[in-house]
């Protein structure tokens, strides 16, 4: 009998060892696990091996400012909350318009746009989606009390008019040719009854939309957890649980990816691309983004850059080609004006070649000794590819002609706040996107009222405002072509490059990068 017990014990131990060896998701010593880790209360929690293939953890560089839609003009906020809310007009992977909550749309006349709405859609709390819901969200943007940063982009919307349950019209106070862009890129639909009953403060922490994922938990600056909406109108999501984990530093995101704690992150440091490629459990995905990166030359600040000659001198003193080669390893496409070549309204502009002697000449003409000039350059760290390194390299280039530059590194939320509050000093690094048309860039970055503007000139603004309502395509293109060169002549920026987005992806995660930088988890799934 003792021998039988001993044999049974040995057999049980063998079976247990085999079962343990077959557990899916075990980390490979050469790369990340093919299985994502589930974020826990603070650190990401369970190991990669403990999570099913219906879960996904994504690393992001910063947190959303709010869970309210139509409030914060911030691409990080937008990336996260678009999994909770739906737009009327969506975009495909290449940035082209596709139906969302609106199934069709048309221009009734120059000041009236009509949208037919998708029927049978409900919000996560059971509220019906209808024309009244669309009107409530447009009214939210227009109401000054809500402090929406989108309001400056919607000032020409006179009203949203309900025609019937499934039809809504947007009425403008002047021709608004690019209104569809504003609808596609700005407007997300929140549940109006929930918003009214909960109030803005509570709704900001417990969002309700019609999107593919329902809100589960948000621990600010640590993680956002979402659960699949099994009644989603597009179909049941394959990924059942998604966690967005906030990891500000490039190196920490890379480390978390290689250890299997996260399975996807954007903005891989260019000097780490080969390291990710060479890992057996990972792959690199890249796309030319619609985002533009630039050095803002801030003439709102009462300093030397109010003088156009100083701004022009900075343009001549910054060697963008060198930055692309030595800091970005070639991962970017140089720009000479405010728009990149992926922008539908792009026009060739005559920019500034690297000419340090010309820079010194212009500074002296403006009354400045380069060796006595001191400027501040603000930058985020970890928001854009090699952003703080780019700032340091620009400072070194300006030092070649004698200018002393103090580089100030900001936390991302603080960086944006300083821009909006007009607290920035001489120069700052920023990106803008998605940038698919001229107006959305030029109106929002070169006018006095725009929250992220760094440049204002009354004559330039007059030309911008004159161009906005032009409906005739050839006349409109001519006006915005002229504005692109005018902004170069005024040296409003140092244009840097069209950003190339580099993603680290777990090898068996099906993920396609998009030109608009959105991260819709609905379209992702596990499996080769």
N, C-alpha and C positions, 0 to 999 in steps of 0.2 A: 504493500500500500504506500509506503514512504517513497519508493521509486516512482510510482505513478504520480504522486503529488509533485515530486521534483521535476518530472518530465513536463507536467502541465505548467508549472511555474516558468520553466525555460521557454516553453512555447509561447506563453503570454508575453514574456519579455521580448521575444523576437518579433512578435506581431506588433507590439507597441513601438519598437524601434523602426519597423518598416513604415508604420502609419506616420510617425514623426517625420521620416525622411521624405514622405510623399506630400507633406503639407504644402499647399501652393503658396507662392509669394516669397519664398526664402531669398534673402538678399544674396546677390552674386558678389564675390569679393572684389571683382574688377569693375563693378558699376552699380547703378541703382537697382533696387528690386523692380521687377516688372509689375509689382503690386503696390498701390499707393498706401501711405500711412494715413490713419484717421486722426485729425487734430483733436487733442484732448483739451482740458481746461486751460492749460497755459502753454504747453510746449509742443503740442502735436500728438501727445498721448501714445497710442498703441504703436507697436512696430509694424512695418510693412507686411509682415507675414500674417498678421492677425486680421486683416481687412479683406472683405470680399471684393470681387471684381465689379461690383455695382457701385463702389465708392471711389471718390477722386479727391485728392488734395492738390490745390494749386497755390503756388507761392506768388505773392504780389508785393510790390515795393512799398506800398503805403495803404492806409485805410481810406475808406469812403468818408467824406465829410459828413454825410447824412444818408439815411435810407429813404428820405423823401425824394421823389422824382421832381423834375422841372424846377430845381432850386439851385444846385451847385454846378457851375460850368467847370468841370474837372473830369478829365478822361478816366482817371482811376475810379472815381465814384460811378461814372457811366458804365464802365466795364462790369462792375459788380452788380449794380441794380438792374441792368438790362436782362439779367436772368430772372428777375422778379416781375418786372413790368414789360409790357409790349408797346411798340409804337404803332401808329396808324400805318405808316409806310416804313418798310424794313429795307435792308440792303442784302444782296447776296455776297458771296465770298470775294467777288471782284469789285464790290462797291456799287453795283447797279441796283436801282429801285426794284423792289418786289412787294406784293401786297402783304400787309400785316393785319392789323385790326380793321383797316379799310381795304375793301376788295377792289375798288376802282375810284378814280378821281378825275375831275375835269375842271377846266377854266370856263366859267359861265360868261364872264367878261373880265376886263382888266382889273377889277377890284373885287371879284367874287370867285371863290373856289369851292366846289362841291365835292363831298366825300360820301360814298356809299359804304356802310359799315357791315362787318361780318356779323351774321346772326347766330344766336345760340351760344354765345360766349358768356361765361360767368367769371366773376372775380373769385379769388381763393376763399372768401367768406360767404359766397353764395349770391352776392349782389349781381344783378344783371348788367352786362355791358351794353350801353346804348348811346344815343346821341347826347343825352343829358350828361352822361359821364364825360364825354369829350368836351362839352361846353364847360363843365365844372373845372377841368384841368387847364383849359385855355384861360378861363377867368382867374385861376390860381396864379398863373404867370403874370397876368396883367395887373393884379391887385398889388399895389405898392406895399401894403402891410406885410406881405409874405416875403419881401426882400429877396425875390428871385433874381439871380444873376443873369437869367435868360431874358429878363424884361427888356433890356436895351436892344435885344435882337428882335423883339416882337412889338416895338413901339408903333409900327404902322398897321397892326391888327386892330381894327375898330371893334369887332365883336365876333363871337361864335354864335351862330343862329341855328336853332333846332328846327328842321323841316318836318321830320317825323322820327320815330324811334330809331330808324336805320339810316337816316340822312342828316348830315350837318353841313353847314356852309360857314366858311371863314370870310368875313368882310373886311377889306382893308381901306385905309383912308387915302391911299394913292396906289398906283400900280406897283405890284410886289412880285417881280418876275421869278425870284428864287424862293418863293414861299414854300414850295415842296421840299427844298433842302432844309428849311427850318423845321418843317413838320417831321421829316425823316430823322434829323440829327438831334433835335431838341426835345420834342414832345413825347413823353411816356404817360401812360394812362393809369392813374391811381384810383382806387375805389372811393368814390365821392362820399358815400354815406359813412364809411369807416373814418374818412378824414375829418368829416364834420363832427361825428360823435366822439371820436377819440381826442380830437384837438391835435394841433401840429406837433407838439412836444412828444406826445405818446405815439402818434403815427410815425414819427421819425425813427422810433425805436422798434416799431412793429409794423412793417410795411405790408400792404395788401395790394396785389396787382392781378393780372390775368396770365402772367408768364409761366414758363416751363417749370419754375421752381418756387416753392413756398418758403417763407421765412421760418427759420427754426431758432437760431440764437446768434447774438452778436456781442462779442466782447471786444470793445474798442481797442484798436492797435494790436490786437492779438489774432482774432479770427472771426469769420462770418460763416455760419453753417446754414445750408439750405437743403430742403427735402423735395423730391420730385413731386410735381403736380400730375397725378395719374389721370386727371380729367382734362389735361391740356388739349386745346383745340387742334393743335398740329399732330397730336398723338402722344402716347406715353413715353416719357424720357427713358433712355437705356441706363444712364447713370442715375442711381436712386438717391445718393447722398453726396453733396459736394461741400467741401470746406475751402474757403479762401483764407490762407494763412499769411499774415502780414510779417514780412521779413525785409527791413529797410536796406540792409547792406548787400551789395553784389556778392561778396565772398560768402556771406552766411546763406544766401539763397542757393549758391552753387554747392556749398557743403551739404545743405539739407537735401538737395536733389541727388547728389552722389551717394548719400547715405540711405536714400529711399524714403525719406520723410515726406517729400513732395514729388509729384510726378510731372509737373509742368511749370515752367516759369519763363518770363519774357525778359529781354535785354540781357542776354548772356554776355559777360565781358569778352571783348574781342580776343583777348589773350588767353581765353579759356575755351574757345571753340573746339580746338583740336583735342583738348582733354575730354570734352563731352563726347566728341565723335569716336574717340578711341575706347570708350567704355562699352562693354558688351550689352548692357541693359538700357542704353540710351541712344538718342539720335538728335540731330539738329534740323530744325525747320526754319526757313528764312523767307521773307517777302519784302519787297520794296514798299515801305509804308507811305501813306498819304501825309504823314506828319513831317513838318519842316522844323529844323533846329536853327536857332539864330542867337546872335549876341545883340541884345537890346541896348540901344544908346539912348538913355533916358533923358528927354528934354523937359519932362515935368519937374525934375529936380533942378534947383537953382545952383547950377555948377557949370563947369567949362563946356559940357556937351550941349548947352543951349546954342552954342555957336556952331553953325553948319560946317565951318572950316575945321573945327576940332573933330567933329563926327567923320568928316571925310578923311582926315589924317589917320584916325583909328582904322578906317577901312583899308587905307594904303599900308598900314603897319602890321596888319594881321595877315599871315600867310595861311590861307585856308587849305591850299593843296598840301602844305607841310603837315598841318593838323590831321588831315585825312590819312596821310601816309604813315605818320609816326605814332599817332595816338589811336586812331580808329582802324589801323591796318587795312585801309581801303574799304571798310564796310560803310559806305555812304556815297551819295551822288551830289557833287558840288552844285550849289545854287549861286546865281549872280543877282537875283532879284527876290521879291517877296513870295513868289510861287514856284513850286517844283514842276517838273515836266509831267507828272501824273495828274496835275490840276487841269481840268477841262478848259480853263481860260488862260493857260500859260502863254506868255509872250516872251520872245528873246529880249534880253536887256543887256545893255553895255555896262558891265560892272567895273570893279576896281582891281587892278593887278597889284601884286605885291611890289611896293616901291617905298622903302623906308626913307629915302632922301626926299621924296615928294611929301611924305608925312611930316618930316621935320620942317620943311619949307612952309607948309600950311599952318603948323602950330605957331611958328614965329610970326607969320602974317597975322594970326589971330591974337598975337601979343603974349604967347606962352613960351617959356623956356622949357623944353621937354625934360630937362634934368631937375626942374623945380616942380614939375606937375605930378600930383598924387591923385589917384583915382581908386574907387572901390568897385569890385566886381563880385556880385552875389551869384551863388550857384547852389542847386540842390546836389545831393550825393546819392546816387543809386536810382534816380528817376529816369534819366536818359542814358544811352550808352556812353560810358566813360565821361560823364558830365563834369565831375569835379577835376578830373585829369585834364579835360579840355580847357577848363577855366585856368588851371595852373599853367598850361602851355601857352595860352593867350597872354597871361601875365608876363611870362618869360619873353615872348616876342615883343611886347611893348617895352620891356626893360631894355631891349637892344637899342632903342632910340632914346633911352633915358627916362621913360615914364615909370614911376613907381606905382605898382598896383597891389592893393590889399585885397586878397581873395577871402570872401566871407562865405562859409559853407552853412547852408540852412537846412533844417528839417523841412520836408516837402510841404506840409500844410502851412508852416510859417512862411515859407518862400512865396506861396500863392497869396497869403494874407498881406504880406508886405507890398506885393504888386497892387492888389486891389485897394489897399489903404493909402497908396501913393507914398509909401515909406522907403522905397528903394532909392538908392543914391545914383551913382553914375551909370553903371552897366549891370546887366544881369543875363544869365543863361535861361532860355525858355524854349519849349517846343510848342507847336500848334497843330492840332489835327483832330478829327479827319479834316483835311483841306481839299475839297473837291471842286470848289468854284472860287472865283476872284472875290466876290462880295463878302463871303463869310470870313475870309482872312483880312481883307483890307478894311472893311467896316469895323471889325472887332479888334483890330490891333493898331489902327492909326487914326482913331477919332477920340475926341475929348471925353465922351461919356462912357466909352467901352471899358469894362472893369480890368482887362488885361493889357490895355494900351500902354505903350511907353513913349509915344510920339504924338505931338499935336502941332499943327500949323494951320492957321485959320484959312489960308488960301487953298491948301491941300484939302482940308475938310470940306470946303465949299465945292470943290470938284468931285469929291467922293459922294456928297449928298446929291449932287446933280446927276451922277451916274446911276445911282441906286434905282430910281423908278423907270429908267429907260427900258421899254418893252421890246423894241425892234432889235433883233439879234445882232445885225451888223453894226448898228450904232452903239449898242451896248458893249460889244467887243472892242470897238475902237476906243471908247471912253476908258475901259478898264486896262487896255493895252497901254494907253498914255499914262494912266496912274501908276502902273508898275515901273515905268522908266522914271517918272517923277519922284517916286519914293527912293529909287536908287540915287538919283541926283541929289536929293535932300539928305542922303546918308542916314536914313531913319534907323537902319539896322546895319550890322555886319551879317549878311546872309551866310549861313554855314552850309548845311546840306539837307537833302532829303534823307530821312532816317531809314536805315535798313533794320528791320525788326528780326532779331535772332532769338529763337525759342529753344530751350532744352526740353525734350519730350521723352517720356518713358517709351521704350522701343515698341511695346505692343499697345500703346494708346493711339487710337485713330484721331488725329487732330490736323486741321488745315489752317494755317495762318491767314489772316485777312488784312487787306490794305487799310481797313478802317480800325484796326487794332482791337475790335470787340472780341470777347471770349464767350460765345454762346455755348454753354455746356450741353445744351440739347442735341447738338450735332456731333458730339463726341461719343465714343464707345471703346470698350476694351476688345482686343482681338486683332490679329494681324490681317 
